[in-house]
Structure formats: C-alpha cells, structure tokens
Amino acid sequence: MNAFPSLLGRIAPPHAATTYLPDTSVVVDIRRLEREDLPALYVLRQEQRDEVSRHADVVADADALELQEVLFDLPRRCWAWIARDHDEPVGYALATVGYAVLEGGYYLRLESLHVHHAWRRRGIESQLLEAARRTSVDLGCLSLQWSDGAHLPRLSAEGVVHRHAAAHLLPSTASP
C-alpha cells in the first residue's frame, strides 16, 4: 500500500545498491523492526553512539517513548530495519520521510546505519541500504537520501547523484 497516493505510478523497478568493497558477503536476516526488536535496537544504537564520541553521553533509552511513537504509531514518521544472524542482532538502519519542495515529492532520508564492528565489510551495510531503498520505492518516494554528516559508514550505490558535497541521492524512480 502506497502511503503517498499522489506519487502512485512513479515507482520504477529497483536499482542495484552496493556499499564499499565488502571483503565477504554474508547473508543475514534483514527485516523491518518490530516492537520486540526494540531492546536490540537500543543496544546497537548505544554502541553506535559510543563510537561517535559527541553522542557518547546520551543514554540510549532516554527517548524510548518518542522513538516508539515515530516507529509504530500512525502517522508513521520513521522506518527501521534490523539485521540478525540467527538470534544475534548485528546491525540496523533507520530512516525518516521528508518532502522535497523543488522536486515536488517525498524522499526517504537514511538517518542512521550501524553494523557491529565484528560484522562490518561483509555486505550487511549493503543489505540494510537495499532494505531502505526498497521501502522508499514501496512508499512512492522520489529518492533515498543520506548525508555524510549522519554518522553513516562510507556508502556508495549505483545511480547515486551527488547534489552537493554532503548529500547523496539514490533515485527510487527511473530517470526520464
């Protein structure tokens, strides 16, 4: 179901997405975050905050109610995915929806992507990025965007448009 009916008909077939040269590819279970995944999300998010020193003093569950509201209450304002190897959470991605005034449509903005250090460079980042891209298509968004300042690993993808030095765009729709 398209959350943004005005954009119906603009969805194109998926584009391939890859991250930077993974050493090996590992297949993990990547799925949309559910309420029972929240404890794992809090642990992974705190781990990410600890790696990014300016957020190290923030307690991961300090905004638990607000995060649950944007993830699960309608209207939904945030989407998240969790990567698991069997029952072990190894990474997550989180994105929000925004509106691009000049382009005249919605976009999905990747706010956070984190993979536990022992699981990095195995293609998990790529799988999380692809889950976000698929969701942007399902929602009818014009693009998936992310910023270098969003504390994401160095990402790249086919079809990326560099609008300016800090923003990246992965089109959800086919170019005319």
Disulfide bonds with the S-S distance in Angstrom:
none
